[in-house]
Amino acid sequence: MHWYTTVLKKYVTFSGRARRKEYWMFALINFLISMALSIVELVAELPAILSGLYALFVFLPSLAVAIRRLHDTGKSGWWFLIALIPLVGAIILLVFMCLDSEEGTNKYGPNPKSAGY
């Protein structure tokens, strides 16, 4: 849960860098919570209000951690917009999110691996 709460605490911090582990653990926990809410809505025959509110709640933190992840690979946060290209853009963004951190300090800050985060 540490990785999830860390991202939520930095919910509008678009500067700096985010490790792969921080990004992917947040994505995993976010997915599990979304699925649990969807199942609750389905079983209780509720409209998609809970999952919709949750999606709004995590929209900015998700965007911020994705941009920090791109920064960690040495790319500008504007590369996130490549996801708007159907299919190919999402694949390219996925590859960027899987890349290892850029060694040492880059223009976005020190390497979070060596900083002990």
Order of alpha helices (4+ residues) and beta strands (2+ residues): alpha-alpha-alpha-alpha-alpha
